[in-house]
Amino acid sequence: AGATSDVHVFNIWQGTWEKVEPQGEGPSPRAAHAAAAVGHMVVIQGGIGPLGLASDDLHVLDFTNPLKPRWHRVMVQGPGPGARYAHTISLVAQRYLVAVGGNDGRHTLNDAWALDTSEKPYRWHRLEWPGDGPPARMYASTCARADGLLLLTGGRDVNNTPLADAYGLARHRDGSWEWTAAPGVSPSARYQHTSVFVGGRLHVAGGALGGGRMIDMEVSVAVLDTNAGVWCSMEPRDIQTSGDTMRRCRHAATAVGSLIFIYGGLRGGMLLDDMLVGDDSNGQDLGIIDFSSPAWVAWRQTALGVRGSGPAAALLEAAEAEAAAAASLGNNFPRNPAANDLQCLDEDSADLEPLGANRSKPIISGADIPFGAQQSPSVVSPPHSEGFKMQIGTPSTPPTDVRLHHRAVVVASNSAQGSLGGLVRQLSIDQFEHEGRRVSGGLGEFSAIKTPILERQISIHGVQKKVLRELLRPQGWTPPADRSFILTAGEINDLCDAAEAIFKEEPTLLNLSAPCKIFGDLHGQFGDLMRLFDEFGTPVTAGDITYIDYLFLGDYVDRGSHSLETICLLLALKVEYRQHVHMIRGNHEASDINALFGFRLECVERLGEGPGVWAWQRINSLFNWMPLAASIERKILCMHGGIGRSIDRVEQIASIHRPITMEQGGQVLMDLLWSDPTTNDGIEGVQPSPRGPGLVTFGPDRVKSFCADNHLQVIVRAHECVMDGFERFAGGQLITLFSATNYCGTANNAGAILVVGRDLVMVPKLIHPVPPQTPKGSPASPATPEGAEGGQRDHGVGGGGADTWMQVINQERPPTPPRGRQNSGVSTSLAYF
């Protein structure tokens, strides 16, 4: 009878509560419902109210605009968990909403349902798993570890008996789900408790035992260390410190950083209104909240400015953002008037069109696909759909299993640091000529191994840990003002030793499985790499590395200002996730080239003359061991350059022995790393390359015959700057990919990655250059936390200080003009290098 639908917000910076009145139609008054935080949103499902079970609708409280929160209702097709209460819902791997257990008014349940936030239309899927899962229960607690492992603890069974067990639920890379009993037994059975993860430690707090009894004080808090697989009880001093405070049930808890917040609940029939906070960063005791405590002050200082992660973009795009996107394209995209009450999460009328419907106009989607690990077959156009028509005169492409999705995900530059990351939308790939002109200001003419689910924590030793800790900051990396580097030459050597040992074990031609995320040239533009990670997923256990591989196509160094950050971070990722991060060699991974185009000079300038030259030589020695190409599902061949005139069989690549230098590689290696497609599909055969003597371009006829002879369907390569970040050739059988924006500070191009789904549908995902707006002598603006990668800055290409040496190099040795753009009269072969 006391159920409400009130919303209260606690400001952890100020320590104050505020009751808010969101716009829109909210859920009915209810209790015992399930809720999960998803980026800037709170998702609520089920519960029980004064009139009985609440509806099974999925409600979202959207805090994208914190001053104007708004309720929305999600349109979900097909059957789902249905009306129930005393269940749990959690966000798993920042992608799947998983509902477990509860009571439907008649029975206590043991089912589990998952909703993939990257698939539209949204659907619940009932999970099936091999063997026995956890018994039916209600009033349990679930919490997801950063790498996607969901831990279920406690609850009350069908006989109203409290439970002391724990189960882990994991989704494997093949799409299957599996329950596994956690080792050991909890110090106490309990239900109506809470559980939160801090790192690999699951903190289980409070709970009831039935019959009006609360859990005993000595076991009111228990910790499951999932790294060690053991339960930890409270120490005597902890018991004495916390006293009776944790003997409560039906309370709420969450973790923010290393802090655990616990609010309210019941104790002996008394409704509680207190807030507790615990710190798990250095073993501090749980205590009554203290806003002046050193631990909290330090945490607030380090956490300020860190924004929410990608799932918010996966579930919704605000109606205002859609209108802004439509206006910027000069088009109007009317919404279905009947769906206005569902604004953010409902499907646009365009998204609900039949698959064969005409899609010749750009479509602004109500949700992005941020992770790209899988694409729902329901949103893939068949080969005859409008999105797959080629331009007039383009040779036809035979039907294939590998398909380029009819829309690409586009992210414009950030408007402010800490924002949602700029405008995210999907655009027809046939509109990219216009999209490039709009963004560039009118300048353009131009299978898986199942890992034990409780043993997935990454290692804690090695130089790579330092690199990941210091550099893998997609939302907060800033270039050092003094141009220093985080590693010494000796540490760079250690990192190279670890990565080189892995490269030596790998074949020259990698054989990879989908899903896979492919990156083109980066050229030391580390800020662009951080933007791509920020917008489309980060290769960490808290990101999407558990479900999708990463493939980098070379040219990690030269031209940009942060080649050391770029190559060292990628090597650290390779060492840390050797089975899921893959690197192949580009033409700039050669000492004779990167001695001329910036990398050697950067090493000397940032590490010192002697150590810099030594580190540069060591890294180039590692380059000679890198794999040279990769095959995805034996249908997509990935390389840096092309097939040139000498490569007719994939076996020619696979048979190259390493280590190998450019001089030892001969024509095959030269073609593999240096050749380009001809300027358009109308120029066939093998032609001399404007890059210089001995280099060639190859026509669409070479691509088609090579794919046919080797049973391939698509070639993906890098090596050339293209204005939209990706470009089709040979009727779509070859795709050029370039990930660095505004190449050398002059090209004004977009950067892109290509996401290959498990169904072999390829989705391009783009970022555009950060616009030049920082006056000379002023610090980098909040809109460009990466520095100046992608923008034309007075402090040099790539930002981060007075790196005018890189500007001089790019002026003396201009880059190859983007495909389709004239070369401005540059004629020397060195300039084309």
C-alpha positions in Angstrom: 0.0 0.0 0.0 2.9 2.3 0.5 4.4 1.8 -2.9 5.3 5.0 -4.8 6.8 6.0 -8.2 8.8 8.9 -6.7 12.3 9.6 -8.0 15.1 10.9 -5.7 18.6 11.8 -6.8 21.6 11.8 -4.4 24.4 14.1 -5.5 27.6 12.3 -4.4 29.7 15.5 -5.0 27.5 17.6 -2.6 26.0 14.9 -0.3 22.4 16.1 -0.8 19.2 14.4 -1.8 16.8 16.0 -4.3 13.3 14.8 -5.3 12.9 15.2 -9.1 9.8 15.3 -11.3 10.7 13.7 -14.6 8.8 14.6 -17.7 6.8 12.0 -19.6 4.6 9.2 -18.4 6.4 7.2 -15.7 5.7 3.7 -14.4 2.9 3.0 -11.9 3.7 3.0 -8.2 5.5 -0.2 -7.4 7.9 -2.1 -5.1 10.1 -5.2 -5.5 10.8 -4.1 -9.1 14.1 -4.6 -10.9 16.3 -1.8 -12.1 19.7 -1.3 -13.8 21.8 1.7 -14.6 22.7 2.0 -18.3 24.9 4.9 -19.0 22.9 8.0 -18.3 19.7 6.0 -17.9 17.9 3.8 -15.3 15.9 0.9 -16.7 13.0 -0.4 -14.6 10.9 -3.6 -15.2 8.2 -5.4 -13.2 7.4 -5.1 -9.6 4.2 -5.2 -7.5 1.9 -2.3 -6.5 -1.3 -1.6 -4.6 -3.3 -3.2 -7.4 -1.1 -6.3 -7.8 1.6 -7.1 -10.3 2.9 -4.1 -12.3 2.9 -4.4 -16.1 5.8 -6.0 -17.9 6.7 -2.8 -19.7 10.3 -1.7 -19.8 10.6 1.9 -18.6 13.6 4.1 -18.9 14.4 7.2 -16.9 16.7 9.3 -19.1 19.2 11.6 -17.5 21.0 12.7 -20.7 19.9 16.2 -19.7 20.3 16.0 -15.9 18.2 19.2 -15.6 15.3 17.7 -17.4 15.1 14.0 -16.8 12.4 12.2 -18.7 10.5 8.9 -18.6 10.3 6.8 -21.8 8.8 3.4 -22.5 10.7 0.9 -24.6 9.0 -0.8 -27.4 10.0 -4.5 -27.1 8.7 -7.0 -29.6 7.7 -10.6 -28.8 7.4 -12.4 -25.5 9.5 -11.4 -22.5 9.9 -12.0 -18.8 6.3 -10.9 -18.3 4.9 -9.4 -15.1 6.9 -10.5 -12.1 8.4 -9.1 -8.9 11.3 -9.9 -6.6 13.5 -10.5 -9.6 16.8 -8.9 -10.7 17.9 -7.1 -13.8 21.6 -6.2 -14.6 23.5 -4.8 -17.5 26.0 -7.5 -18.6 29.1 -6.6 -20.7 27.6 -3.1 -21.1 25.3 -4.6 -23.7 22.8 -7.2 -22.5 20.0 -6.5 -20.0 19.6 -9.8 -18.1 16.6 -10.5 -15.9 16.8 -13.5 -13.5 14.2 -15.3 -11.3 11.5 -13.7 -9.3 7.8 -14.6 -8.8 5.0 -14.2 -11.3 2.3 -14.3 -8.7 1.9 -18.0 -8.9 5.3 -19.6 -8.9 8.9 -18.8 -7.9 10.9 -18.8 -11.1 14.3 -20.0 -12.3 14.4 -18.6 -15.8 16.7 -15.9 -17.3 16.0 -13.5 -20.1 18.4 -11.3 -22.1 17.8 -8.2 -24.2 20.6 -7.2 -26.6 20.7 -3.4 -26.6 22.6 -3.4 -29.9 19.8 -5.2 -31.9 16.8 -3.4 -33.3 13.9 -4.1 -32.9 14.5 -4.9 -29.3 13.5 -8.4 -28.2 13.8 -10.5 -25.1 15.4 -13.9 -25.6 14.9 -16.6 -23.0 18.3 -18.1 -22.2 19.0 -21.8 -22.5 22.1 -23.4 -21.0 23.7 -26.8 -20.8 23.3 -28.8 -17.6 21.6 -27.6 -14.4 21.4 -23.9 -13.5 20.5 -22.3 -10.2 17.3 -23.4 -8.6 14.2 -21.2 -8.6 14.5 -18.2 -6.3 13.2 -14.7 -5.6 14.6 -11.8 -3.7 18.1 -12.7 -4.9 20.8 -10.3 -6.0 22.8 -10.1 -9.2 25.7 -7.9 -10.3 27.9 -8.0 -13.4 31.7 -8.0 -13.2 33.5 -5.6 -15.6 34.3 -8.5 -18.1 30.7 -9.5 -18.4 30.4 -12.3 -15.8 27.1 -12.0 -13.9 27.1 -13.2 -10.3 23.8 -14.4 -8.7 23.8 -14.7 -4.9 21.3 -15.9 -2.3 17.6 -15.5 -2.5 14.6 -17.4 -1.2 13.6 -20.8 -2.8 10.2 -22.3 -3.5 10.0 -23.4 0.2 10.7 -19.9 1.5 14.2 -21.1 2.6 17.1 -18.6 2.3 19.9 -19.7 0.1 23.7 -19.4 0.6 24.9 -20.3 -2.9 26.3 -18.3 -5.8 26.3 -18.8 -9.5 28.1 -17.2 -12.4 26.4 -16.6 -15.8 28.7 -15.9 -18.8 28.0 -15.4 -22.5 30.6 -17.1 -24.6 31.9 -15.8 -27.9 29.8 -18.3 -29.8 26.7 -16.7 -28.4 25.9 -19.5 -25.9 25.2 -18.8 -22.2 26.4 -20.9 -19.3 25.8 -21.1 -15.6 28.6 -22.2 -13.3 28.4 -22.7 -9.5 30.8 -20.3 -7.8 33.4 -22.0 -5.5 32.8 -22.2 -1.8 29.7 -21.3 0.3 28.7 -17.9 1.5 29.2 -17.3 5.2 25.4 -17.1 5.6 22.2 -17.7 3.7 20.3 -14.5 3.0 17.7 -12.9 0.8 16.5 -9.3 0.2 20.2 -8.4 0.2 22.5 -6.4 -2.2 25.6 -7.2 -4.1 28.0 -4.9 -5.9 31.4 -5.5 -7.7 34.5 -3.4 -7.0 37.1 -4.9 -9.4 37.0 -8.6 -9.0 35.5 -8.5 -5.4 31.8 -9.0 -5.0 30.5 -7.3 -1.8 27.3 -8.9 -0.5 25.6 -6.9 2.2 22.7 -7.3 4.6 19.7 -9.6 4.0 16.9 -11.4 5.8 16.6 -14.9 7.1 12.8 -15.2 7.3 10.4 -15.1 10.2 11.2 -11.4 10.8 14.9 -12.2 11.5 17.8 -10.2 10.1 21.1 -11.6 9.2 23.6 -12.0 12.1 26.0 -9.0 12.7 29.1 -11.2 12.3 28.2 -12.2 8.7 26.3 -9.1 7.6 28.9 -8.4 5.0 30.6 -11.1 2.9 33.0 -10.7 0.0 33.5 -13.2 -2.8 36.9 -12.7 -4.3 36.3 -14.0 -7.9 40.0 -13.8 -8.7 40.9 -16.2 -6.0 37.6 -18.1 -5.9 37.1 -17.7 -2.1 34.6 -16.1 0.3 35.9 -13.7 2.8 34.2 -13.0 6.2 34.3 -9.8 8.3 37.3 -9.4 10.6 36.6 -8.8 14.3 37.6 -5.2 14.0 35.2 -4.8 11.1 32.4 -6.2 13.1 33.2 -3.9 16.0 33.4 -0.9 13.7 30.2 -1.5 11.7 28.2 -2.8 14.6 24.5 -3.2 13.8 24.5 -0.9 10.8 24.6 -3.6 8.2 21.8 -5.7 9.7 19.1 -4.6 7.2 17.1 -5.9 4.2 15.4 -4.4 1.2 18.0 -1.7 1.0 19.6 -0.3 -2.1 23.3 -0.4 -3.0 25.6 0.7 -5.8 29.3 1.1 -6.5 30.8 4.2 -7.9 34.5 3.7 -8.5 35.9 2.1 -5.4 33.1 3.4 -3.2 30.1 1.4 -2.2 26.9 3.3 -1.3 24.2 1.7 0.7 20.9 3.4 1.4 17.8 2.7 3.5 16.1 -0.6 4.0 14.3 -2.3 6.9 15.5 -3.5 10.3 13.1 -5.1 12.7 10.1 -3.4 11.1 11.8 0.0 11.2 12.2 1.9 7.9 15.7 3.3 7.6 16.8 6.6 6.1 20.6 6.5 6.4 23.4 6.4 3.9 26.5 4.3 4.4 29.7 4.3 2.3 32.5 1.9 2.1 35.9 2.1 0.3 37.4 -0.9 -1.3 40.5 0.8 -2.8 42.8 0.2 0.2 40.9 -1.9 2.7 39.3 1.0 4.6 36.4 0.0 6.9 32.8 0.5 6.1 31.4 3.5 8.0 28.8 6.1 8.2 29.1 8.5 5.3 31.7 11.3 5.8 32.0 13.8 3.0 35.4 15.1 4.4 37.1 11.7 4.6 40.4 11.7 2.7 39.5 8.6 0.7 36.3 10.2 -0.6 37.9 13.6 -1.3 40.7 11.8 -3.3 38.2 9.7 -5.2 36.1 12.8 -6.1 39.2 14.6 -7.4 40.2 11.7 -9.7 36.7 10.8 -10.8 35.5 14.3 -11.7 34.9 14.7 -15.4 34.7 11.0 -16.2 31.6 10.6 -18.2 29.2 7.6 -18.6 30.0 4.9 -21.0 28.7 3.7 -24.4 25.5 1.8 -23.6 23.5 5.1 -23.4 24.2 5.6 -27.1 23.2 2.0 -27.8 19.7 2.4 -26.2 18.7 5.8 -27.3 19.3 9.0 -29.2 17.4 12.0 -27.9 14.7 13.4 -30.1 16.5 16.8 -30.1 19.6 15.1 -31.4 17.6 13.5 -34.2 16.1 16.8 -35.1 19.6 18.4 -35.1 21.0 15.7 -37.4 18.1 16.1 -39.8 18.5 19.9 -39.9 22.2 19.6 -40.4 21.6 17.4 -43.5 19.0 19.8 -44.8 16.3 17.1 -44.6 13.3 16.5 -42.5 12.7 13.1 -41.0 9.2 13.1 -39.5 8.5 10.9 -36.6 5.5 8.8 -36.1 3.1 11.0 -34.2 1.6 8.1 -32.3 5.1 7.2 -31.0 5.9 10.6 -29.4 5.4 9.2 -25.9 8.1 6.7 -26.6 10.6 9.2 -28.0 14.0 7.9 -27.4 13.7 4.1 -27.2 11.0 3.3 -29.7 11.8 2.5 -33.3 11.4 5.3 -35.8 8.9 4.6 -38.5 11.7 4.3 -41.0 13.3 1.6 -38.9 10.1 -0.4 -38.9 9.9 -0.5 -42.7 10.0 -3.9 -44.4 13.5 -5.0 -45.2 12.9 -4.7 -48.9 11.6 -1.2 -48.7 13.2 1.7 -50.5 16.1 3.1 -48.4 17.5 5.5 -50.9 17.3 8.4 -48.5 19.5 8.7 -45.4 17.9 7.3 -42.3 18.6 8.7 -38.9 18.2 5.9 -36.5 16.9 6.2 -32.9 19.7 4.1 -31.6 23.3 3.3 -32.6 25.0 -0.1 -32.6 28.0 0.9 -30.4 29.7 -2.4 -30.0 29.2 -3.9 -33.4 30.1 -7.4 -32.3 26.9 -8.8 -33.7 24.3 -7.5 -36.1 20.8 -8.7 -35.9 19.8 -10.5 -39.0 16.5 -8.7 -38.8 18.2 -5.4 -39.7 20.3 -6.6 -42.6 19.2 -5.7 -46.0 19.0 -8.5 -48.6 21.2 -8.1 -51.7 18.3 -6.6 -53.7 17.6 -3.8 -51.3 18.3 -0.2 -52.3 21.3 0.2 -49.9 23.3 -2.3 -52.0 22.9 -0.7 -55.4 26.2 0.3 -57.0 26.8 3.5 -58.9 26.3 3.4 -62.7 29.3 1.9 -64.4 30.5 0.0 -61.4 31.1 -3.7 -62.2 28.5 -5.9 -60.7 29.4 -8.1 -57.7 28.2 -11.7 -57.3 26.0 -12.5 -54.3 28.1 -13.2 -51.3 27.9 -14.1 -47.6 30.0 -11.1 -46.7 27.9 -7.9 -47.0 28.5 -4.3 -46.4 25.7 -2.9 -44.2 23.5 -0.3 -46.0 24.2 2.2 -43.2 27.3 3.4 -41.5 27.5 4.8 -37.9 28.7 8.4 -37.9 30.0 10.4 -35.0 30.7 14.1 -35.4 33.2 15.8 -33.2 32.4 16.3 -29.5 30.7 19.5 -28.5 32.1 19.5 -24.9 34.2 17.3 -22.7 32.0 15.1 -20.6 29.2 15.1 -23.1 27.7 12.0 -24.7 30.3 12.1 -27.4 28.7 14.2 -30.1 26.0 13.2 -32.5 25.7 9.5 -33.1 23.5 8.4 -35.9 23.3 6.0 -38.9 23.6 7.2 -42.4 23.1 5.5 -45.8 26.5 4.6 -47.2 25.4 5.9 -50.6 25.2 9.4 -49.1 28.8 9.7 -48.0 29.9 12.1 -50.8 27.5 14.7 -49.4 28.3 13.8 -45.8 32.0 14.4 -46.4 31.3 17.8 -47.9 29.1 18.8 -45.1 31.5 17.9 -42.3 34.6 19.3 -44.1 33.0 22.6 -44.7 32.6 22.2 -48.4 36.3 21.4 -49.1 35.8 18.0 -50.6 36.0 17.1 -54.1 37.2 14.6 -52.7 35.3 -19.2 -33.0 35.9 -19.0 -30.0 37.7 -20.6 -27.0 35.6 -20.9 -23.8 37.5 -19.3 -21.0 36.8 -20.5 -17.4 34.2 -17.9 -16.4 35.6 -17.3 -13.0 39.2 -16.9 -14.2 39.1 -14.1 -16.7 40.9 -11.4 -14.8 43.9 -9.9 -16.7 47.4 -10.3 -15.4 48.8 -7.9 -12.8 52.5 -7.9 -13.9 54.5 -6.5 -16.8 55.2 -3.2 -18.5 52.0 -3.6 -20.4 50.0 -3.0 -17.2 51.7 0.4 -16.7 51.0 1.3 -20.4 47.3 0.3 -20.1 46.9 2.2 -16.8 48.5 5.4 -18.1 47.5 5.5 -21.8 44.2 3.6 -22.2 42.0 6.6 -21.2 39.5 7.1 -24.0 37.7 9.9 -22.2 40.5 11.5 -20.3 43.8 11.2 -22.1 45.7 14.5 -22.7 49.1 14.9 -24.4 51.9 15.7 -22.0 52.8 19.4 -22.1 56.5 18.7 -21.9 56.5 16.0 -24.6 57.8 13.5 -22.1 56.9 9.8 -22.5 55.7 7.4 -19.8 58.3 4.6 -20.5 62.1 4.6 -20.5 64.0 3.0 -23.3 64.6 -0.1 -21.1 60.8 -0.4 -20.5 60.2 -0.1 -24.2 62.6 -3.0 -24.7 60.8 -5.1 -22.2 57.5 -4.4 -23.9 59.0 -5.3 -27.3 60.4 -8.5 -25.9 57.0 -9.6 -24.7 55.2 -8.7 -27.9 57.9 -10.1 -30.2 57.7 -13.5 -28.4 54.0 -13.5 -29.3 54.6 -12.5 -32.9 57.1 -15.3 -33.3 54.5 -17.8 -32.4 51.9 -16.5 -34.8 51.8 -17.4 -38.5 52.5 -14.8 -41.2 48.9 -15.0 -42.3 46.6 -14.9 -39.3 43.4 -16.9 -39.4 40.7 -15.0 -37.4 37.1 -15.5 -36.6 34.2 -13.1 -36.6 33.2 -10.8 -35.0 36.1 -8.5 -35.5 36.8 -4.8 -35.5 39.2 -3.6 -38.1 41.3 -0.4 -37.9 43.1 1.3 -40.8 46.1 3.7 -40.7 46.6 5.6 -37.4 49.9 7.3 -38.1 50.7 8.5 -34.5 47.3 10.3 -34.1 46.7 8.8 -30.7 43.8 11.2 -30.0 41.9 9.6 -32.9 42.6 6.2 -31.5 41.1 7.3 -28.1 38.1 8.8 -29.9 37.5 5.5 -31.8 37.7 3.5 -28.6 35.5 6.0 -26.7 32.8 6.0 -29.4 32.8 2.4 -30.5 34.1 0.3 -27.7 37.3 -0.2 -25.8 39.5 -3.3 -25.8 39.4 -4.0 -22.0 37.3 -6.4 -20.0 35.1 -3.6 -19.0 34.6 -2.9 -22.7 34.0 -5.4 -25.5 37.2 -7.4 -25.8 35.4 -10.4 -24.3 33.1 -10.6 -27.4 34.9 -9.1 -30.4 38.5 -9.3 -31.7 40.5 -6.2 -32.8 42.6 -6.1 -35.9 45.0 -3.3 -36.8 46.2 -3.0 -40.4 49.5 -1.2 -39.9 51.1 2.3 -40.2 51.1 2.9 -36.5 53.9 5.4 -36.6 55.1 8.5 -38.6 53.3 11.7 -39.6 51.5 12.2 -36.3 52.9 13.6 -33.0 52.3 10.6 -30.8 53.7 7.5 -32.5 55.2 6.3 -29.2 51.9 6.3 -27.5 50.2 4.6 -30.4 52.6 1.8 -30.9 53.3 1.1 -27.2 49.6 1.0 -26.3 48.8 -1.4 -29.2 51.8 -3.6 -28.2 50.6 -3.5 -24.6 47.1 -4.6 -25.7 48.6 -7.4 -27.8 50.5 -8.7 -24.7 47.5 -8.4 -22.5 44.9 -9.9 -24.9 47.1 -11.9 -27.2 44.2 -14.1 -28.5 41.9 -11.1 -29.2 44.1 -8.2 -30.4 45.9 -8.6 -33.7 48.5 -6.4 -35.5 49.8 -6.7 -39.0 52.6 -4.7 -40.6 52.3 -1.6 -42.7 54.8 0.1 -45.0 55.8 2.6 -42.3 56.8 -0.3 -40.0 60.3 -0.2 -41.7 63.3 1.6 -40.5 64.2 3.2 -43.8 60.8 4.8 -44.0 60.1 5.8 -40.4 63.6 7.3 -40.2 62.4 9.9 -42.7 58.8 10.5 -41.7 58.9 11.4 -38.0 59.2 8.3 -35.8 62.9 8.3 -35.3 62.9 12.0 -34.7 60.1 11.6 -32.1 62.0 8.9 -30.3 65.1 11.1 -30.1 63.2 14.2 -29.1 61.2 12.5 -26.3 63.7 9.9 -25.0 67.0 11.6 -25.6 69.6 11.1 -28.3 71.2 7.8 -27.2 68.1 6.1 -25.6 65.9 7.4 -28.4 67.9 5.9 -31.2 68.3 2.6 -29.3 64.5 2.4 -28.6 63.8 3.2 -32.3 66.0 0.4 -33.4 64.5 -2.0 -31.0 60.9 -1.3 -32.2 62.0 -1.6 -35.8 63.5 -5.0 -35.0 60.1 -6.0 -33.6 58.4 -4.7 -36.8 60.3 -7.4 -38.8 58.5 -10.1 -36.9 54.9 -8.8 -37.4 52.4 -10.9 -39.3 51.7 -9.5 -42.8 48.0 -10.3 -43.4 44.9 -11.8 -41.8 42.0 -13.9 -43.0 38.6 -13.6 -41.3 36.5 -16.7 -41.6 38.5 -17.5 -44.8 36.3 -15.1 -46.7 37.8 -11.7 -45.9 41.5 -11.0 -46.6 43.0 -8.1 -44.7 46.3 -6.5 -45.6 48.0 -3.1 -45.5 48.6 -2.4 -49.2 47.3 -4.7 -51.9 47.9 -7.5 -54.3 49.9 -5.5 -56.8 51.1 -7.4 -59.8 52.9 -10.3 -58.2 50.4 -11.8 -55.7 48.0 -14.3 -57.2 47.6 -16.8 -54.4 47.1 -16.4 -50.6 49.7 -19.0 -50.1 52.3 -16.6 -51.4 51.7 -14.4 -48.4 51.5 -17.3 -45.9 54.8 -18.7 -47.1 56.8 -15.5 -46.3 59.3 -16.3 -43.6 60.0 -13.8 -40.8 61.9 -11.8 -39.6 62.0 -10.0 -42.8 63.1 -6.6 -44.0 61.7 -4.7 -47.0 65.0 -5.5 -48.9 64.6 -9.2 -48.2 61.0 -9.4 -49.1 61.2 -8.7 -52.8 58.3 -7.8 -55.1 55.7 -9.8 -53.1 56.3 -7.9 -49.9 56.6 -4.6 -51.8 53.2 -5.2 -53.4 51.7 -6.4 -50.1 52.7 -3.2 -48.2 52.8 -0.6 -51.0 50.4 -1.2 -53.9 47.1 0.6 -54.3 43.9 0.1 -56.3 43.6 2.2 -59.5 41.8 5.5 -59.2 38.5 4.0 -60.2 36.8 0.9 -61.4 37.2 1.9 -65.0 41.0 1.5 -65.0 41.9 -2.2 -65.2 45.1 -4.2 -65.2 48.4 -3.2 -63.6 49.5 0.4 -63.9 52.6 2.4 -62.6 52.0 4.0 -59.3 52.4 7.7 -58.7 54.1 6.8 -55.4 57.3 6.1 -57.2 59.4 3.7 -59.3 58.8 0.0 -58.9 55.4 0.5 -57.3 52.1 -0.3 -59.0 48.3 0.1 -58.9 46.0 -2.8 -59.7 42.5 -2.7 -61.3 39.2 -4.2 -60.4 39.8 -7.1 -62.7 42.8 -8.1 -60.6 40.6 -7.9 -57.5 37.8 -10.0 -58.9 40.1 -12.7 -60.3 42.1 -12.9 -57.1 39.0 -13.3 -55.0 37.6 -15.9 -57.3 40.8 -17.9 -57.5 41.2 -17.9 -53.7 37.6 -18.4 -52.7 37.5 -15.0 -51.1 34.7 -12.5 -51.1 36.2 -9.2 -49.9 39.6 -7.6 -49.5 40.0 -5.0 -46.8 43.1 -2.9 -46.9 44.4 0.4 -45.6 47.4 2.5 -46.8 45.5 5.3 -48.6 43.8 8.3 -47.0 40.1 8.3 -48.2 37.8 11.2 -47.4 35.0 9.3 -45.7 37.4 7.0 -43.8 36.4 4.0 -46.0 35.9 3.6 -49.8 34.6 0.8 -52.0 36.4 -0.4 -55.1 35.9 -3.3 -57.6 32.1 -3.3 -57.2 32.5 -3.5 -53.4 34.9 -6.4 -53.3 37.7 -4.2 -52.0 37.4 -1.7 -49.2 40.0 0.9 -48.3 40.0 1.8 -44.6 41.7 4.8 -43.0 41.3 5.6 -39.3 43.3 8.9 -38.8 41.2 12.1 -39.2 42.5 15.2 -41.0 45.6 13.4 -42.1 48.7 15.5 -41.6 46.5 18.4 -40.6 45.5 19.2 -44.1 43.3 16.4 -45.6 40.2 17.2 -43.6 39.1 13.5 -44.0 37.0 11.4 -41.7 38.4 8.4 -39.9 36.7 5.0 -39.9 36.8 1.5 -38.6 35.0 -1.5 -40.1 33.0 -3.9 -37.8 32.6 -7.4 -39.1 29.7 -9.1 -37.3 29.3 -12.8 -36.6 26.9 -12.9 -39.6 29.7 -11.3 -41.7 27.8 -8.1 -42.2 30.3 -5.2 -42.3 29.4 -1.9 -40.6 31.5 1.2 -41.2 31.8 3.5 -38.2 33.1 7.0 -38.6 34.4 9.9 -36.7 35.0 13.3 -38.2 37.8 15.7 -37.6 37.8 17.9 -34.5 37.2 21.4 -35.9 40.0 24.0 -35.5 39.0 26.4 -32.7 41.9 26.7 -30.2 43.6 30.1 -30.5 47.3 30.2 -30.6 48.8 30.0 -27.2 45.6 28.8 -25.5 45.2 25.4 -23.9 43.3 22.7 -25.7 39.6 23.3 -25.4 37.3 20.9 -23.6 35.9 19.9 -27.0 39.3 18.2 -27.8 40.4 16.3 -24.8 42.7 14.3 -27.1 44.8 17.3 -28.0 44.4 18.3 -31.6 44.4 15.0 -33.6 42.0 15.7 -36.5 42.1 19.4 -36.1 44.3 22.1 -37.6 46.1 23.4 -34.5 48.8 26.0 -34.1 50.7 23.8 -31.8 51.4 21.1 -34.4 49.9 18.0 -35.9 48.5 15.8 -33.2 48.6 18.5 -30.5 50.3 18.4 -27.2 52.9 21.1 -27.4 55.4 22.8 -29.7 56.0 19.8 -31.9 56.8 22.0 -34.9 59.3 19.4 -36.1 56.4 17.3 -37.3 54.9 20.2 -39.2 58.3 20.7 -40.9 58.5 17.0 -41.9 55.0 17.0 -43.4 55.8 20.2 -45.3 59.1 18.8 -46.6 57.7 15.4 -47.4 53.9 15.9 -48.2 51.7 12.9 -47.8 50.0 11.1 -50.7 46.9 13.1 -51.5 43.6 11.4 -50.6 42.0 9.2 -53.2 40.1 11.3 -55.7 41.9 14.5 -54.9 44.6 16.1 -57.1 48.1 16.0 -55.9 48.6 19.8 -56.0 51.5 19.6 -58.4 53.8 17.5 -56.2 55.8 15.3 -58.5 58.7 13.8 -56.5 58.5 10.2 -55.6 59.6 10.9 -52.0 56.7 13.2 -51.5 54.3 10.4 -52.4 56.0 8.2 -49.8 
